[in-house]
């Protein structure tokens, strides 16, 4: 499984990005840069990650740095999958 591709697919679906996620790179900023990613959609995104990738997201673990960029979100998910 390509984790970045899966995260981008989930971002696309959870945020209804209308195809924009295919242009995202690891350095693409998310939190504060993608208007669709607000406090309500963060919950939807995390739920989708849990359900579709089988990771358990603990509220204490997730923070702004985890959602800062595509790369930081991918690394967070990778760490969860490897643990």
C-alpha positions as CSV (number, residue, x, y, z in Angstrom):
1,X,0.0,0.0,0.0
2,X,1.3,3.5,-0.9
3,X,0.4,5.4,2.3
4,X,0.7,8.8,0.6
5,X,-1.7,7.8,-2.2
6,X,-4.2,6.5,0.4
7,X,-3.9,9.6,2.6
8,X,-4.5,11.8,-0.5
9,X,-7.5,9.7,-1.5
10,X,-9.0,10.0,1.9
11,X,-8.3,13.8,2.0
12,X,-10.0,14.1,-1.4
13,X,-13.1,12.2,-0.2
14,X,-13.3,13.6,3.4
15,X,-12.9,17.2,2.3
16,X,-14.7,17.1,-1.0
17,X,-11.7,18.7,-2.8
18,X,-13.1,18.2,-6.3
19,X,-9.9,16.7,-7.7
20,X,-7.4,19.1,-6.1
21,X,-5.7,16.5,-3.9
22,X,-4.1,14.9,-7.0
23,X,-1.9,18.0,-7.2
24,X,-0.8,17.9,-3.5
25,X,2.8,17.2,-2.8
26,X,4.4,16.3,0.6
27,X,5.2,19.9,1.2
28,X,1.6,21.1,0.5
29,X,0.3,22.9,3.5
30,X,-3.0,21.7,4.9
31,X,-4.1,23.3,8.2
32,X,-4.7,27.0,7.5
33,X,-4.1,26.7,3.8
34,X,-6.9,24.4,2.6
35,X,-10.2,26.2,3.5
36,X,-12.1,22.9,3.5
37,X,-10.0,21.7,6.5
38,X,-11.7,23.3,9.5
39,X,-12.4,22.0,13.0
40,X,-15.5,20.0,11.8
41,X,-13.8,18.4,8.8
42,X,-10.7,17.4,10.9
43,X,-13.0,15.1,12.8
44,X,-14.4,13.6,9.5
45,X,-10.8,13.2,8.2
46,X,-9.6,11.4,11.3
47,X,-12.7,9.2,11.3
48,X,-12.1,8.3,7.7
49,X,-8.4,7.5,8.4
50,X,-9.4,5.2,11.3
51,X,-12.1,3.4,9.3
52,X,-10.3,3.1,6.0
53,X,-6.8,2.4,7.1
54,X,-7.5,0.7,10.4
55,X,-5.5,3.1,12.5
56,X,-6.5,4.3,16.0
57,X,-6.2,8.1,16.3
58,X,-6.0,9.2,19.9
59,X,-7.1,12.8,20.4
60,X,-4.0,13.5,22.6
61,X,-1.7,12.5,19.7
62,X,-3.2,14.7,16.9
63,X,-2.0,18.3,16.8
64,X,-1.4,21.1,14.4
65,X,2.0,19.8,13.4
66,X,0.5,16.5,12.4
67,X,-1.9,18.3,10.0
68,X,0.5,21.0,8.9
69,X,1.4,19.4,5.5
70,X,0.5,16.4,3.5
71,X,3.9,15.0,4.4
72,X,3.4,15.4,8.1
73,X,0.0,13.7,7.9
74,X,1.5,10.9,5.9
75,X,4.3,10.4,8.5
76,X,1.7,10.4,11.3
77,X,-0.3,7.7,9.5
78,X,2.8,5.7,8.7
79,X,3.8,5.8,12.3
80,X,0.4,4.6,13.4
81,X,0.4,1.7,10.8
82,X,3.9,0.6,11.9
83,X,3.1,0.5,15.6
